[in-house]
């Protein structure tokens, strides 16, 4: 080899030694046979490199890479040799020879591997951060939506409270005003019926609003109780018709009840809840119908009661037909400003579902609206354990426990008018003495009384082995305490006297 070439290679070798550890230079002829070598061969798993050894015997890994003397320089980076060492292999075409230089690159390889690992970890961390940011963004949007819903609910309830403050005052003003007029014109008997009708209408409106408020509170508290008992559908719908006839006459609209298919015998249902549904739907129809008619059609067939309530009112826009079933929501159509808190339809749908039925509507603005629901109504004689009950003991003695003097007197008058004997108590302690000291057949127990409450009095009576029926009278939405205290049943206050008497006769049968 020429001296100038060797000097050039040595210079190159020194330069590379500064850049990488353990350099090894192998000089080959054009047939890739070893001529000489310089450097640390043992580092790469080679004890000695004998002159004449073929390149493929020294570096088998190059067998498939370099089959002849190269025409130009090229580098094979990070080659793993037979002993596990990592090296950069430089192939150097010389004037008449071939140079193969090995440079240790383990540290660089490890660093690059570490850098790559770090890069991968940073990428994963970035992806995780992006997912977290997306989750936070979604959570923020959900929170904003919930806050919006809460704000809407708050506004709805505030509007409801303001509305009901007015709505309660209106019928109360009517009741008080006409009562005063009735006192002033007691000698004008011909006008008394008119004033009494006005008082009755105002009372009924107020009663319906209170009932719906209590019912909505009961729904929200999960306190709704369904009680299936033998019931007369004909009587129920006749009572509802009589309830609405004065109002439709005053508005000069036709009220049509079609109940010809209803059975003569009792059916098994919850009459209180069924009546509530029909009254709410029919009342809504009458309220919004200013001309034309309201038709209530009740069909009983195959132990199924199908009820349709049609009106010729303003109709309900399609966009409102679902929202009006939500509490405190009313249609935005003309006429929606009429009295009401927006509870009747929500309560009706809920009660229909609790009776295993479905409530639906069809409506078109300018045409009218039809509400329809279907519920099971099995003939009472077909229900095991439910025989038709009689009318009870008309000579039975009933103990009325009520702290309000007016309500106590009203119940006393009504029950005596129906043939019952009555005893009166104004407190829980008086009730215990009266029930245990007299031949009492049934107790009507007001629950919310000062001093000893009705549930405490009922519990004490049961502890004293009083076995007669005790019916709780309560306006509270929490009625389980009354039943747990030993009461046989409960009636919601303010009590409808016909319903109360039906309940009394049921327990006296």
VOGU-3710 file (C-alpha; in Angstrom, 3 decimals, decimal comma):
1> xxxxxxxxxx> 0,000/0,000/0,000  1,290/3,497/-0,878  2,540/5,587/1,993  0,228/8,509/1,094  -2,794/6,259/1,227  -1,781/4,782/4,568  -1,255/8,253/5,941  -4,716/9,226/4,760  -6,268/6,173/6,399  -4,425/6,772/9,638
11> xxxxxxxxxx> -5,623/10,351/9,677  -9,147/9,085/9,052  -8,742/6,454/11,736  -7,631/9,033/14,284  -10,525/11,309/13,388  -13,002/8,494/13,840  -11,404/7,381/17,069  -12,209/10,767/18,517  -15,821/10,348/17,458  -16,351/6,704/18,401
21> xxxxxxxxxx> -14,702/4,058/20,555  -12,897/0,894/19,538  -12,261/1,581/15,834  -11,259/-1,400/13,682  -9,906/-1,037/10,110  -9,677/-4,002/7,746  -7,936/-3,598/4,362  -9,155/-6,000/1,624  -8,195/-6,635/-1,954  -10,703/-6,419/-4,753
31> xxxxxxxxxx> -11,703/-10,046/-4,126  -12,497/-9,147/-0,538  -9,512/-11,050/0,888  -7,844/-9,632/4,003  -4,537/-7,834/3,505  -4,076/-6,286/6,968  -6,066/-4,945/9,941  -5,580/-2,271/12,589  -7,583/-1,681/15,755  -9,394/-3,620/18,519
41> xxxxxxxxxx> -10,729/-6,744/16,841  -11,601/-8,505/20,132  -14,202/-5,860/20,921  -16,207/-7,186/17,992  -15,752/-10,868/18,809  -12,708/-11,446/16,613  -9,526/-12,680/18,338  -7,232/-12,271/15,339  -7,732/-11,468/11,700  -5,419/-13,588/9,583
51> xxxxxxxxxx> -4,185/-12,241/6,207  -6,044/-13,949/3,361  -9,250/-14,436/5,411  -12,366/-13,655/3,420  -14,602/-10,773/4,466  -17,626/-13,082/4,832  -15,747/-15,279/7,284  -14,847/-12,259/9,368  -18,237/-10,492/9,101  -20,857/-13,057/8,020
61> xxxxxxxxxx> -23,541/-10,383/8,289  -22,135/-8,724/5,135  -22,589/-11,905/3,080  -25,876/-10,713/1,618  -25,037/-7,019/1,709  -21,759/-6,689/-0,180  -21,028/-9,318/-2,832  -18,192/-7,413/-4,547  -15,921/-4,464/-4,148  -18,020/-1,311/-3,784
71> xxxxxxxxxx> -17,914/1,500/-6,307  -18,526/4,204/-3,688  -18,455/4,692/0,048  -21,496/3,655/2,066  -22,335/3,174/5,757  -24,310/0,465/7,535  -25,379/2,022/10,881  -26,167/0,117/14,091  -25,306/-3,389/12,912  -25,542/-6,055/15,625
81> xxxxxxxxxx> -22,559/-8,442/15,328  -22,267/-12,065/16,377  -21,110/-11,183/19,897  -23,935/-8,666/20,430  -21,802/-5,566/19,867  -23,423/-2,682/18,010  -21,273/-1,069/15,303  -21,392/1,325/12,408  -19,730/-0,329/9,398  -18,099/2,004/6,878
91> xxxxxxxxxx> -17,259/0,546/3,452  -14,433/2,608/1,832  -13,510/2,081/-1,878  -9,751/2,730/-2,224  -7,607/3,000/-5,348  -6,785/-0,710/-5,537  -8,234/-1,969/-2,308  -11,295/-1,931/-0,099  -11,403/-0,575/3,424  -13,891/-1,817/6,044
101> xxxxxxxxxx> -14,017/0,242/9,241  -16,008/-0,762/12,355  -16,883/1,893/14,916  -18,560/1,067/18,234  -21,983/2,748/18,351  -23,488/1,018/21,429  -23,729/4,208/23,437  -25,237/6,137/20,570  -27,621/3,262/19,886  -28,685/3,149/23,522
111> xxxxxxxxxx> -29,135/6,914/23,561  -31,195/6,834/20,405  -33,239/3,978/21,811  -33,734/5,965/25,011  -34,620/9,065/23,000  -37,083/7,051/20,966  -38,568/5,583/24,131  -38,858/9,053/25,592  -40,408/10,293/22,361  -42,894/7,442/22,430
121> xxxxxxxxxx> -43,727/8,145/26,067  -44,139/11,847/25,323  -46,431/10,985/22,416  -48,504/8,710/24,648  -48,582/11,413/27,311  -49,727/13,951/24,759  -52,452/11,619/23,551  -53,507/11,038/27,167  -53,557/14,787/27,763  -55,641/15,275/24,630
131> xxxxxxxxxx> -58,120/12,641/25,809  -58,223/14,275/29,231  -58,801/17,681/27,664  -61,587/16,222/25,519  -63,143/14,585/28,587  -62,880/17,856/30,487  -64,466/19,700/27,582  -67,316/17,187/27,449  -67,741/17,411/31,226  -67,806/21,201/30,947
141> xxxxxxxxxx> -70,467/21,043/28,230  -72,533/18,570/30,287  -72,173/20,766/33,359  -73,247/23,822/31,381  -76,230/21,879/30,057  -77,172/20,728/33,585  -76,790/24,277/34,886  -79,011/25,463/32,057  -81,604/22,799/32,891  -81,451/23,734/36,585
151> xxxxxxxxxx> -81,821/27,388/35,695  -84,794/26,566/33,467  -86,326/24,464/36,234  -85,763/27,274/38,700  -87,402/29,791/36,382  -90,303/27,383/35,750  -90,881/26,885/39,469  -90,568/30,606/40,160  -93,095/31,293/37,436  -95,297/28,553/38,831
161> xxxxxxxxxx> -95,188/29,977/42,356  -96,032/33,448/41,063  -98,803/32,041/38,887  -100,300/29,897/41,629  -100,261/32,823/44,052  -102,610/34,538/41,646  -104,576/31,419/40,794  -105,288/30,620/44,437  -106,423/34,162/45,093  -108,923/34,177/42,232
171> xxxxxxxxxx> -111,213/31,325/43,400  -110,774/32,380/47,019  -111,898/35,890/46,132  -114,884/34,396/44,348  -115,773/32,166/47,309  -115,438/34,974/49,851  -117,214/37,518/47,667  -120,214/35,382/46,841  -120,440/34,187/50,429  -120,749/37,817/51,526
181> xxxxxxxxxx> -123,332/38,487/48,828  -125,267/35,441/49,968  -125,380/36,846/53,476  -126,583/40,215/52,137  -129,421/38,810/50,071  -130,687/35,979/52,215  -134,181/37,329/51,676  -133,798/37,120/47,881  -134,053/33,362/47,626  -134,167/33,396/43,826
191> xxxxxxxxxx> -130,571/34,678/43,704  -129,200/32,271/46,301  -128,753/29,393/43,846  -126,742/31,590/41,485  -124,367/32,631/44,230  -124,078/29,079/45,557  -123,183/27,859/42,058  -120,452/30,482/41,837  -119,094/29,432/45,239  -119,147/25,817/44,141
201> xxxxxxxxxx> -117,273/26,596/40,892  -114,612/28,562/42,733  -114,222/25,829/45,318  -113,934/23,127/42,679  -111,265/25,091/40,787  -109,284/25,665/43,940  -109,691/22,047/44,997  -108,438/20,790/41,620  -105,346/23,006/41,776  -104,560/21,861/45,309
211> xxxxxxxxxx> -105,127/18,217/44,374  -102,741/18,529/41,427  -100,109/20,243/43,569  -100,295/17,516/46,209  -100,302/14,832/43,541  -97,192/16,249/41,853  -95,451/16,400/45,224  -96,474/12,790/45,841  -95,097/11,752/42,450  -91,764/13,466/43,118
221> xxxxxxxxxx> -91,591/11,843/46,552  -92,478/8,399/45,185  -95,564/8,274/47,407  -98,235/7,396/44,845  -100,188/4,305/45,910  -102,422/2,390/43,494  -105,360/0,578/45,132  -107,464/-1,660/42,861  -110,953/-2,218/44,265  -114,333/-3,186/42,770
231> xxxxxxxxxx> -115,685/0,015/41,232  -118,728/1,116/39,243  -117,619/2,724/35,978  -121,154/3,951/35,277  -121,307/5,776/38,597  -117,831/7,222/38,159  -118,507/8,680/34,695  -121,977/9,898/35,710  -120,445/11,828/38,607  -117,864/13,378/36,271
241> xxxxxxxxxx> -120,592/14,403/33,832  -122,561/16,074/36,621  -119,383/17,877/37,698  -118,829/19,527/34,302  -122,398/20,159/33,139  -122,800/23,524/34,957  -119,536/24,828/33,519  -120,324/23,801/29,918  -123,802/25,320/30,203  -122,280/28,588/31,364
251> xxxxxxxxxx> -119,802/28,564/28,430  -122,602/27,534/26,007  -120,740/24,507/24,662  -122,072/20,975/24,247  -120,998/18,288/26,684  -121,505/14,743/25,367  -120,907/11,577/27,406  -121,063/8,233/25,587  -120,989/5,442/28,161  -123,518/2,942/26,792
261> xxxxxxxxxx> -121,033/0,049/26,715  -119,964/0,402/30,350  -120,903/-2,689/32,404  -123,645/-2,800/35,012  -121,353/-4,762/37,329  -118,244/-3,482/39,104  -114,780/-3,717/37,600  -111,439/-4,034/39,307  -109,539/-0,697/39,130  -108,438/2,307/41,193
271> xxxxxxxxxx> -111,465/4,629/40,995  -109,722/7,591/42,624  -106,843/7,579/40,123  -109,138/6,874/37,165  -111,407/9,738/38,155  -108,390/12,005/38,523  -107,200/11,215/35,002  -110,606/11,820/33,390  -111,293/14,994/35,403  -107,911/16,455/34,440
281> xxxxxxxxxx> -108,339/15,633/30,747  -111,987/16,666/30,535  -111,322/19,789/32,588  -108,511/20,728/30,241  -110,807/20,215/27,241  -113,608/22,329/28,741  -111,191/25,056/29,787  -109,762/25,571/26,303  -112,961/25,102/24,303  -114,897/28,327/23,770
291> xxxxxxxxxx> -117,307/27,031/21,134  -118,387/23,660/19,798  -118,324/20,612/22,037  -116,459/18,342/24,417  -117,106/14,620/24,009  -116,174/11,956/26,553  -116,467/8,413/25,216  -115,869/5,423/27,496  -115,875/1,901/26,023  -115,465/-1,291/28,068
301> xxxxxxxxxx> -114,688/-4,471/26,184  -112,720/-7,617/26,982  -111,746/-6,282/30,428  -110,226/-3,186/28,864  -111,452/0,381/29,395  -110,819/2,717/26,464  -111,474/6,435/27,037  -111,436/9,195/24,400  -111,891/12,875/25,210  -112,375/15,111/22,157
311> xxxxxxxxxx> -112,766/18,869/21,990  -113,174/21,536/19,333  -110,727/23,871/20,994  -107,707/25,672/19,492  -105,597/22,510/19,174  -101,976/21,973/20,179  -99,010/22,629/17,829  -96,886/19,574/17,091  -93,838/21,160/18,736  -95,765/21,416/22,028
321> xxxxxxxxxx> -97,404/17,976/22,035  -94,700/16,320/24,093  -93,568/19,222/26,278  -97,087/19,749/27,673  -96,750/16,386/29,465  -93,880/17,825/31,540  -94,732/19,444/34,892  -95,314/23,220/34,810  -95,307/23,300/30,991  -98,166/24,693/28,930
331> xxxxxxxxxx> -98,777/25,190/25,230  -97,710/28,496/23,718  -100,831/28,559/21,536  -103,445/31,253/21,954  -105,555/30,350/24,947  -102,672/28,895/26,904  -102,799/31,885/29,212  -105,952/30,520/30,800  -105,863/29,345/34,383  -103,737/26,390/35,316
341> xxxxxxxxxx> -100,305/25,461/36,565  -99,422/22,976/33,863  -99,669/19,898/36,101  -102,827/18,101/34,966  -101,457/16,442/31,830  -98,193/15,390/33,500  -100,116/13,813/36,371  -102,581/12,139/33,994  -99,831/10,481/31,964  -98,038/9,300/35,110
351> xxxxxxxxxx> -101,218/7,864/36,666  -102,194/6,184/33,386  -98,835/4,441/33,267  -99,193/3,376/36,921  -102,542/1,808/35,930  -100,687/-0,157/33,210  -102,087/2,033/30,457  -100,906/4,413/27,757  -102,005/8,037/27,243  -101,700/9,616/23,799
361> xxxxxxxxxx> -103,051/12,601/21,913  -103,948/13,733/18,422  -104,249/17,435/17,784  -104,179/20,050/15,071  -104,358/23,850/15,513  -107,775/25,165/14,551  -109,344/21,679/14,606  -109,215/20,403/18,173  -107,602/17,775/20,355  -108,320/14,152/21,258
371> xxxxxxxxxx> -106,773/12,495/24,294  -107,018/8,724/24,503  -105,976/6,163/27,091  -106,615/2,491/27,728  -106,284/0,647/31,042  -107,113/-2,875/32,259  -110,525/-3,062/33,983  -111,281/-6,679/34,887  -114,792/-7,609/35,986  -114,750/-7,711/39,806
381> xxxxxxxxxx> -116,485/-11,086/39,927  -113,549/-12,543/38,019  -110,962/-11,353/40,537  -110,258/-13,943/43,277  -111,005/-12,642/46,761  -113,100/-9,712/45,549  -116,819/-10,220/45,964  -119,209/-7,414/45,407  -119,438/-5,436/48,625  -122,662/-4,255/50,159
391> xxxxxxxxxx> -123,459/-0,770/51,301  -122,170/-1,241/54,795  -123,801/-0,705/58,131  -125,946/2,369/57,951  -126,402/2,344/61,728  -122,659/2,132/62,348  -121,040/4,553/64,778  -118,149/6,562/63,388  -115,701/8,518/65,509  -114,613/11,716/63,707
401> xxxxxxxxxx> -111,231/12,979/64,941  -110,505/16,426/63,451  -108,983/19,530/65,045  -110,564/21,970/62,559  -114,027/22,852/63,854  -115,558/23,673/60,445  -114,310/20,485/58,785  -115,359/18,410/61,791  -118,885/19,892/61,637  -119,069/19,378/57,862
411> xxxxxxxxxx> -118,110/15,691/58,113  -120,527/15,209/60,993  -123,398/16,699/58,983  -122,635/14,635/55,879  -122,278/11,318/57,722  -125,410/11,848/59,766  -127,258/12,726/56,556  -126,200/9,311/55,203  -127,564/7,505/58,234  -124,440/7,043/60,363
421> xxxxxxxxxx> -124,145/7,757/64,064  -121,211/10,006/64,928  -118,927/10,843/67,823  -116,656/13,885/67,684  -113,111/14,460/69,002  -110,776/17,374/68,418  -107,459/15,826/69,542  -105,544/12,553/69,630  -105,908/12,149/73,406  -109,694/12,698/73,223
431> xxxxxxxxxx> -109,878/10,186/70,364  -108,260/7,434/72,453  -110,740/7,936/75,298  -113,710/8,091/72,914  -112,699/5,013/70,904  -112,018/2,859/73,960  -114,977/4,143/75,981  -117,705/3,731/73,342  -118,997/1,132/70,900  -117,211/2,614/67,850
441> xxxxxxxxxx> -117,318/0,783/64,507  -114,796/2,953/62,623  -112,477/5,887/63,290  -111,758/8,755/60,898  -108,391/10,008/62,163  -106,879/13,336/61,135  -103,122/12,798/61,077  -101,811/16,364/61,318  -103,083/17,613/64,680  -101,390/19,724/67,367
451> xxxxxxxxxx> -100,372/17,934/70,536  -100,798/14,223/69,930  -100,780/13,577/66,197  -103,170/11,123/64,571  -100,532/8,502/63,789  -99,440/8,466/67,455  -103,081/8,150/68,570  -103,632/5,289/66,112  -100,564/3,489/67,417  -101,774/3,839/71,007
461> xxxxxxxxxx> -105,202/2,487/70,038  -103,617/-0,549/68,403  -101,459/-1,065/71,478  -104,687/-1,053/73,514  -106,008/-3,829/71,207  -108,531/-1,609/69,396  -109,298/-3,764/66,343  -111,844/-1,659/64,444  -110,902/0,089/61,153  -109,006/3,376/61,381
471> xxxxxxxxxx> -108,995/5,533/58,232  -106,323/8,239/58,176  -107,245/11,694/56,886  -104,098/13,394/55,665  -103,015/16,149/53,310  -99,407/15,100/53,703  -97,577/13,486/50,799  -95,939/11,071/53,244  -98,628/8,548/54,125  -96,569/5,449/54,992
481> xxxxxxxxxx> -96,270/6,611/58,610  -100,058/6,501/58,954  -100,223/2,929/57,640  -97,224/1,889/59,745  -98,893/3,282/62,855  -101,805/0,872/62,437  -104,244/2,777/60,218  -106,253/0,484/57,957  -106,403/2,934/55,059  -106,096/6,625/54,234
491> xxxxxxxxxx> -108,051/9,307/52,396  -106,390/12,367/50,938  -107,502/15,723/52,324  -109,504/17,649/51,395  -111,727/14,577/51,241  -114,488/14,149/48,697  -117,470/12,971/50,786  -118,719/10,451/48,228  -115,285/8,886/48,013  -114,940/8,961/51,793
501> xxxxxxxxx> -118,277/7,198/52,247  -117,284/4,578/49,667  -114,094/3,981/51,649  -116,078/3,730/54,912  -118,552/1,244/53,441  -115,701/-0,856/52,078  -114,200/-1,250/55,561  -117,591/-1,820/57,228  -118,635/-4,555/54,778
//
